[in-house]
Amino acid sequence: MRKSFVSAVLAASLVLFASPHSKAAVKTDFDICWTIYAGWMPWEYAASEGIIKKWADKYGIHIKLTQVNDYVESINQYTAGQFDGCSMTNMDALTIPAAGGVDSTALIVGDYSNGNDGVVLKGKGKTLQDLKGMNVNLVELSVSHYLLARGLDTVGLKERDLKVINTSDADIAAAFDTPDVQAVTTWNPMLAEITAKPDVTQVFDSSKIPGEILDLLVVNTQTLQDNPALGKALTGAWYEVMALMASQSAEQQRALEHMAKASGTSLDGFKSQLATTHLFATPQSALAFVRSPELANTMHKVAAFSFDHGLLGDGAADSGAVGMSFASGQVLGNQANLKLRFDPAYVQMAADGSL
């Protein structure tokens, strides 16, 4: 499950102890980690159904996909060099590996949250303005925290106008049932559980900021540069599953049933989560998004939030402390500290049919 309680300081300390990809290394065996979330279940399906193996075999390599139960731990382990790549959000890619000094590439931008994250208040007819002076329970320093901040921006409120109460994703639905909790910000499936309760109002959700909460597959940049076969195999496998999910076929139905079961929900429940997940079903649609100037604008907002909340490290002088590069060649932030790259080269190969 996607839960982003980030710690750039921890990430930086991990890098000091283990960074095996700091030198060029051509190899044949790779390990990619992932966690359960609707937008990442295609990876589990690709591994279980032999699609990853088929593409890895094509390029003479071996790719293991490892499920890690704790989302933050998976990113910390990637940052420490224990994995070659990992599924994570755009904010976490910036604030954990990139801020921790690990040069990372967003190989695949798989989707954006299009209603999977929301702000809910008890009572009918409530609005975002009603949050003023309230306590809001959420996973602090997570994409939920970012969503709340973006929502407040739209009505002229600031975080100082309310109080954030750090609450784990495992506890947030139960907390909402207590009389002390009047407002929460969370993501699916907890969001769906909470909004199904009587006498509540969802006052803001991620569909109001489309394209800002992104779900990525991030790969160590040096590893990718030394081993282009890894990028080709992962990208080929991903878009094979995307094509299957977009087809109107019996195979599509079986794939969705498989993903639903593997993620611990029903087929209807999984479909409802997909309905609020904007998947880039084709390489062409992913390319259009990654090449849009809006991506850099979004990452500028994410960097500003991250700096304001101390997520870019103690030494960060401003929101540009960690450099980011984009498909157009544009660089945001410190070019001498370029640590996060949105590089669509492999997705372009998929679009060209050259994988």
C-alpha positions, 0 to 999 in steps of 0.5 A: 500500500502506498504510504509515504511517511518520508525521511530524507535524513534517514535516506541520506544516512542509508546511502553512506552505508551502502551505495553499490551502484556508485561505480559502473556495473554491467550485470545480468541479475536485477531486483525491483521492489514494489508494494501493493497499490492499484497502480502498481498491481500490473507489476505483480501480474507481470511477474506472476504470469511470466511476462517479466521473465519473457522480456528479461529472457529476450535481453539475456537478463534475469529480473526479480520483482520483490514485494515489500510490505512496508512502502517507506521501507521499500524506498529506503532499501532502494536508496540504500542500494539493496534494489535496482529499482522501486515503485514510488510516488513522485514526491517520495522519489524526490525526498528520499533517494534523490534528496539522499544523494542517489541519482534516480530515473523515473523509467515509467510514469504509470499513472496519476491519482485522479480521486484516489486521495481525498479530504473528508469531514464529518457532517453534510454540506461541509467545505474546505473552509470549514477546516479552519481551526480544526484538527486534521488526521493524516499520514504526516509528510505524505502525499495526503499532506501534500494534497491537503496543502494544495486544497488549502491553497485553493481557498486561501487557507494555510496549514497554520490555520489548522492542526495536522495530527499524524495518524498511520494509514492502518489506523485512520479509518478506525480513528474517524469512527471516534468522536474526537476525529472530525476530518481526515485526509487519506487514500484508497482503499481507506478513503472509500471506506470513510466516504461510505459512512453516513453524514460525511462530506468529501471536500477535496480530492486529487481529481482537482489537481490532476497529474500532481500525485504520480506513481512511478517506477524509479530505477538507479540511473547508473544501473540503467545507463550501464544496463539498458537491457533492464530498461527495455525489459521492464518497459516492454513488460509494463506496456504488454500488461497495459495493452491487456488491461485496455483490451475488451477480452476474457484475458483482461477480465482474468488479469483484473481478477488476478490483480484484485485477489493479489491486492486483497480486494474484490474485483468490484473494489479493484475496479473502483480503485482503478476508476480513480487512477488515471493509468497511462495505458499506452506509451504514447499517452505517457510520452505526451504527459512526460513531455508536457511543461506541466510536469516540471510545474508540478515538480516545482510545487512538490519541491516547494512543499518538500523544502517547506517541510524539511524533506530535502535535508538539513543542508538544503538552502532552498527548494532547488537544492535537488536538481531535476531534469525533464524530457525537454532538457529543462533542469529545475534546481541545482544542476550540479546536484542533479538526482532525479530524471524524468527520461522517456527514452525507453517509453519512446522505444515502446511507442516506436515498436523498437523494443 
